[in-house]
Amino acid sequence: MKKRVVLVTQHYLGSKRKAGFHWLAEAYHRAGWEVLFFTAAISWLSYLNRNYRTAYPIRQEANQIRWIQDALGSFVWFTQWHPANLRLGVLNRMATGLFRRYPNRSLGEAEPLIEQADLILFESTPGLLLFERFKALNSDARFVYRVSDHLPLLRNHPVVLKCEQHIAPSFDLISTPSTYIFDHFRHLSNAGCHTHGIQKDLFNHAYENPFETHWLQNVLFVGNDRLDFDFLRIASRAFPDWAFHVLGPIPRLPIANNIIAYGELAFEDTIPYVQHADIGLHTLAYAPGAESFTDSLKVIQYAYCGLPVVASMFLKTDRPRTFYYIPNNEDTVASALRAAHASPRGEEQDAGIYSWDELAMILAGSLEG
């Protein structure tokens, strides 16, 4: 009999955007597990805020298991509403009672698979409200909380934050990707720190250089949001013979001849850019809790490919060959970029970086982390 894992996440399995739970799903599938990718926190409210997932056929696939491959299934748990931050305190308070009833919606075709799962893996999303419902259906499964993101930073509804605090001690494992997030769970004996993984076979392949050759340096930002626009304006003016490449669906970028926007690419198409860049950017605009991004997926990819990195000062760590600037400070922006340019590009940095297969087995309890 195959082992079965249910991954409860906000992501959609067929999305162009590859998040950690996509890679974990593939890792379990490679290991011979049956995988159910359970997309939660999606409803008619998602259309109101123009959530990117609504571009996919979520309504056609709603509340039915769709087997993408043998033993790899997608289930979009589409409900009339889901816990969402309504931005005004009075509205959030009024909605609390309604949002607490979110877990009571029918689970449809997914329920028998949840009852028979060996591992149930929750991501840091409103889907956490399903924990006690799932625990009642299957008390024998291993329950793991993978805290991909810091919930307060994502401005979740207070009912989600309270739920996290209430259920955290009940997980078999709380796995955090950065020390900043780990510090919020350090008091719990079931908490550990495990950085994001990387699909090493993809990054070990030699790709053709996608960059034009006339630029002195090719500087790369990969991401969906939070880019520090002030950094980009200052840097592009200070280094007109350097190209600043932005991979991701980020609107209203500063306009300059040496700022090159690519929009959203399939994950595999981004790898040649990371592999051949001269400098990686981890230049994020600050918001309370943004310190949790110190070891984000992009940073792990940059490190694995040996890139020197320029990062915002609030993301300071002991990671080698990372150079920091103070936001909106022209002198430190320029000095960080010059230092990165002067730093010799390293070899691929395998030490201390998990593959997704290794991380999947750590979460399953069959490998020491």
C-alpha positions in Angstrom: 0.0 0.0 0.0 1.2 3.5 -0.9 1.7 6.0 1.9 -0.7 9.0 1.5 0.0 12.6 2.2 -2.5 15.5 2.1 -0.9 19.0 1.7 -3.2 21.8 2.8 -2.2 25.0 1.2 -3.4 28.2 -0.5 -1.6 27.4 -3.7 -3.1 25.8 -6.8 -1.3 22.7 -8.1 -1.3 23.8 -11.8 0.0 27.3 -11.1 3.0 28.8 -12.9 4.2 30.0 -9.5 6.2 27.2 -7.9 6.0 27.5 -4.1 7.4 25.1 -1.5 4.3 23.0 -1.3 4.5 22.3 -5.1 8.0 20.9 -4.7 7.1 19.0 -1.6 4.1 17.4 -3.5 6.5 16.3 -6.3 9.0 15.0 -3.8 6.5 12.8 -2.1 5.2 11.6 -5.4 8.7 10.7 -6.5 9.1 8.8 -3.3 6.1 6.6 -4.2 3.5 8.3 -2.0 -0.1 9.1 -3.0 -0.4 12.9 -2.9 -3.5 15.0 -2.5 -2.8 18.7 -3.1 -5.6 20.4 -1.1 -6.2 24.0 -2.1 -8.0 25.9 0.6 -8.9 29.6 1.3 -10.4 30.2 -2.1 -14.0 31.4 -2.5 -16.0 34.1 -4.2 -14.0 36.6 -2.1 -11.0 35.6 -4.1 -12.6 37.1 -7.2 -13.3 40.4 -5.4 -9.6 40.9 -4.6 -8.5 39.6 -8.0 -6.4 36.7 -6.5 -4.1 35.3 -9.2 -5.6 31.8 -8.7 -8.8 32.9 -10.3 -7.0 32.9 -13.7 -7.0 29.1 -13.4 -10.1 26.8 -13.9 -10.8 26.7 -10.2 -14.6 26.8 -10.7 -14.6 24.0 -13.2 -12.5 21.8 -10.8 -14.1 22.9 -7.6 -14.7 20.3 -4.9 -13.7 17.3 -6.9 -10.5 15.4 -7.0 -8.6 15.7 -10.3 -5.9 13.2 -10.8 -3.0 15.0 -12.6 -0.9 11.8 -12.7 -1.2 8.4 -11.2 -1.3 9.1 -7.4 -1.0 12.9 -7.7 -4.3 14.6 -7.2 -5.6 18.2 -7.0 -8.6 19.2 -4.9 -9.8 22.8 -4.9 -11.9 23.3 -1.8 -14.0 26.2 -3.2 -16.5 27.6 -0.7 -18.9 30.6 -0.7 -16.6 32.5 1.6 -13.3 32.0 3.5 -11.6 33.8 6.4 -10.2 37.0 4.9 -8.9 40.2 6.4 -11.7 42.8 5.8 -9.3 45.7 6.6 -11.6 47.4 9.1 -11.6 46.2 12.7 -15.3 46.5 13.1 -15.9 44.3 10.0 -13.4 41.8 11.1 -15.1 41.5 14.5 -18.5 41.2 12.9 -17.2 38.4 10.6 -15.5 36.4 13.4 -18.4 34.1 14.2 -19.0 33.4 10.5 -15.3 32.6 9.8 -15.1 30.2 12.8 -17.7 28.1 10.9 -15.4 27.8 7.9 -14.2 24.3 8.7 -17.8 23.0 8.8 -18.2 23.2 5.0 -18.4 19.8 3.2 -15.1 18.3 2.2 -16.8 16.2 -0.5 -14.5 13.7 -2.3 -11.5 14.6 -0.2 -12.9 13.3 3.1 -12.1 9.6 2.5 -8.6 10.4 1.5 -8.1 12.6 4.6 -9.4 9.7 6.8 -6.8 7.3 5.4 -3.8 9.7 5.2 -0.5 8.9 6.9 0.8 12.5 6.8 -1.2 15.7 6.8 0.9 18.8 6.1 -0.5 22.3 6.8 0.9 25.5 5.4 0.6 28.9 7.1 -2.8 29.9 5.6 -6.4 30.1 6.7 -6.6 26.4 5.9 -5.2 26.0 9.5 -8.8 26.3 10.7 -9.3 22.8 9.3 -6.8 21.2 11.7 -9.3 20.1 14.4 -11.7 18.8 11.7 -9.0 16.8 10.1 -7.8 15.5 13.5 -11.3 14.3 14.3 -11.4 12.5 10.9 -7.9 10.9 11.4 -6.2 11.0 14.7 -3.6 8.4 13.7 -1.9 10.6 11.0 1.2 12.6 11.5 0.3 16.3 11.6 3.0 18.8 10.5 2.8 22.6 10.3 5.2 24.0 7.7 5.3 27.7 8.4 6.2 28.9 5.0 5.2 32.5 5.8 4.8 34.6 9.0 1.0 34.9 9.3 0.9 38.5 10.8 3.0 39.7 7.8 0.3 38.3 5.4 -2.4 40.3 7.3 -4.6 37.3 8.0 -7.9 37.7 9.7 -7.5 37.6 13.6 -9.4 34.3 13.7 -6.6 32.7 11.7 -3.9 34.1 14.1 -5.7 32.9 17.1 -6.2 29.5 15.6 -2.5 29.2 14.9 -1.7 29.9 18.6 -4.3 27.5 19.8 -3.3 24.5 17.7 0.5 24.9 17.4 1.3 22.7 20.4 -0.9 19.9 19.0 1.2 19.3 15.9 3.7 16.5 15.8 6.2 18.9 14.2 6.3 22.7 13.5 8.8 23.3 10.7 10.0 26.9 10.1 12.2 28.0 7.2 14.0 30.9 9.0 15.3 31.7 12.4 13.0 34.7 12.6 9.9 32.6 12.3 11.4 29.8 14.5 11.8 32.4 17.3 8.0 32.7 17.4 7.7 29.0 18.1 11.0 28.4 20.0 9.1 27.9 23.3 7.4 24.8 21.9 9.2 21.5 22.1 7.8 20.4 18.7 9.3 23.3 16.7 12.4 23.1 14.5 14.1 25.2 11.8 14.5 23.7 8.3 15.3 26.1 5.4 13.6 25.7 2.1 14.7 23.0 -0.3 15.9 23.2 -3.9 15.3 21.0 -6.9 19.0 20.2 -7.3 18.7 18.1 -10.5 17.2 21.2 -12.3 19.9 23.6 -11.0 22.7 21.2 -11.7 21.8 21.2 -15.5 23.9 23.5 -17.6 21.7 26.1 -19.4 22.5 28.5 -22.1 23.1 32.1 -21.0 19.8 34.0 -21.6 21.4 37.5 -21.1 22.5 39.9 -23.8 26.3 40.3 -23.7 26.7 44.1 -23.9 25.9 44.7 -20.2 28.8 45.0 -17.8 26.8 43.1 -15.1 23.5 41.3 -15.1 21.7 41.8 -11.8 18.6 39.7 -11.1 15.5 40.0 -8.9 13.2 37.0 -8.8 9.9 37.3 -7.0 6.2 38.0 -7.0 6.1 41.2 -4.9 7.7 43.3 -2.2 10.5 44.6 -4.5 12.0 47.8 -3.2 11.4 50.2 -6.1 13.5 53.0 -4.5 16.5 50.6 -4.6 15.9 49.9 -8.3 15.6 53.6 -9.2 18.8 54.5 -7.4 20.8 51.4 -8.6 19.8 51.8 -12.3 20.9 55.5 -12.3 24.1 54.8 -10.4 25.1 51.9 -12.8 23.8 52.7 -16.3 25.9 50.1 -17.9 24.5 47.3 -15.7 21.2 45.6 -16.5 18.6 45.0 -13.7 16.4 42.1 -14.7 13.1 41.6 -12.9 11.4 38.2 -13.2 7.9 38.1 -11.8 4.4 39.7 -12.1 5.4 43.0 -10.5 3.5 46.0 -12.0 4.5 49.7 -12.2 8.2 49.1 -12.2 10.4 52.2 -12.5 11.2 52.9 -16.2 14.8 53.0 -17.3 16.7 51.6 -20.3 18.6 49.2 -18.1 15.6 47.9 -16.1 14.3 44.8 -18.0 10.9 43.3 -16.9 10.0 39.7 -17.9 6.7 39.3 -16.1 5.7 35.9 -14.7 7.6 32.9 -16.2 7.2 29.2 -15.6 9.6 28.2 -12.8 11.8 26.1 -15.0 12.3 29.1 -17.4 13.7 31.2 -14.6 16.6 28.9 -13.8 18.9 29.9 -16.6 18.6 33.5 -15.4 19.6 32.6 -11.9 22.4 30.4 -13.1 24.0 33.0 -15.3 23.3 36.2 -13.3 26.3 38.1 -11.8 24.4 39.3 -8.7 21.2 38.3 -7.0 18.9 40.8 -5.4 17.1 40.2 -2.2 16.0 43.9 -2.1 12.6 43.9 -0.4 10.6 46.9 0.8 10.0 46.8 4.5 6.8 45.8 6.3 6.5 44.6 9.9 7.5 41.0 9.9 9.4 41.1 6.6 12.5 39.9 8.5 11.0 36.5 8.1 12.2 36.4 4.5 15.9 36.1 5.4 16.0 32.5 3.9 13.4 32.8 1.2 13.3 30.5 -1.8 15.1 33.0 -4.0 18.0 33.3 -1.5 18.4 29.5 -1.4 18.5 29.5 -5.2 21.0 32.3 -5.3 23.2 30.6 -2.7 23.1 27.3 -4.5 24.3 28.9 -7.8 27.1 30.8 -6.0 25.8 34.3 -6.5 26.9 37.3 -4.4 23.7 38.8 -3.1 22.6 42.4 -2.3 19.9 42.5 0.4 18.0 45.0 2.5 19.7 45.7 5.9 16.7 44.3 7.8 17.4 40.9 6.2 20.9 40.7 7.7 22.1 37.2 8.5 25.5 35.5 8.7 25.1 34.1 5.2 28.5 34.6 3.4 28.9 36.9 0.3 25.8 38.9 1.1 26.1 42.7 1.0 23.6 45.0 2.7 22.2 48.5 2.0 20.1 50.9 4.0 16.8 51.5 2.2 16.6 54.8 0.3 20.3 55.5 1.1 22.1 56.1 -2.2 25.6 55.6 -0.8 24.9 52.2 0.8 23.0 51.0 -2.4 26.1 51.8 -4.5 28.6 50.4 -2.0 26.7 47.1 -1.6 26.5 46.7 -5.4 30.2 47.5 -5.8 31.1 45.0 -3.1 29.0 42.3 -4.7 30.7 43.0 -8.0 34.1 42.7 -6.4 33.2 39.4 -4.7 34.3 36.4 -6.8 31.4 34.3 -7.8 31.5 31.1 -5.8 31.0 27.5 -6.8 27.6 25.8 -6.3 27.0 25.8 -2.6 25.6 22.4 -1.7 26.5 22.3 2.0 23.6 23.0 4.3 21.0 23.2 1.5 18.3 20.5 1.5 16.9 19.0 -1.6 13.1 19.0 -1.6 13.3 15.2 -1.3 15.4 15.5 1.9 13.0 18.1 3.4 10.0 16.0 2.5 11.4 13.0 4.5 12.3 15.3 7.4 8.7 16.5 7.6 7.5 12.9 7.3 9.7 11.9 10.3 11.9 9.5 8.4 15.0 11.6 8.2 16.8 13.7 10.8 16.8 17.4 10.1 
